[in-house]
């Protein structure tokens, strides 16, 4: 279920949203999650929006996490579902059909599913607590037949399991940065897109 309330305080337009969800599983615990979010919008030649949200979430193990079985990797039927709480803050500038958005995220995850090396094969395990922070910048420009844009994502991810063997160590396999730039042309029923992406150290 969700609820949205809109209030206008000239010259600002504000939105307040509250959402809740209940998921029931036969093989895992039941989950109740929520999200509270708000934003304020000022419309002008350049429309400015600022906002944020706070909420909880979960991710159950995938079929492969549970049952994959070959020479290189073995699933783990004892995995627990990931549970998280976190927040987002963002600012967005819009001019005509162009926009730039900057977002910051921080999440605390319990039972993070993480693949690790066990003797001569890979196996997923649950990490007690992990903290992951992201800074994301999106830029897009829309013209009559051409759309171009770019995005950049910076990530900081650490194991925060107290008394764990890897406390305060950076989580491997999570890229520290991602960058992409794209160009798209649309003419009648013809569309073509060129995309370049670069993944940072992991």
Buried (B, 14 or more C-beta within 10 A) or exposed (E): EEEEEEEEEEEBBBBEBBBBBEEEEEEBEEBEBEBBBBBBBEEEEEBBBBBBBBBBBBBBBEEEBBEBEEEEBBBBEEBBBBBBBBBBBBBBBBEEEBBBBBBBBBBBBBBBBBBEEEEEEBBBBBBBBBBBBBBBBBBBBBEEEEBBBBBBBBBBBBBBBEEEEBEEEBBEEBBBBBBBBBBBBEEEEEEEEEEEEEEEEB
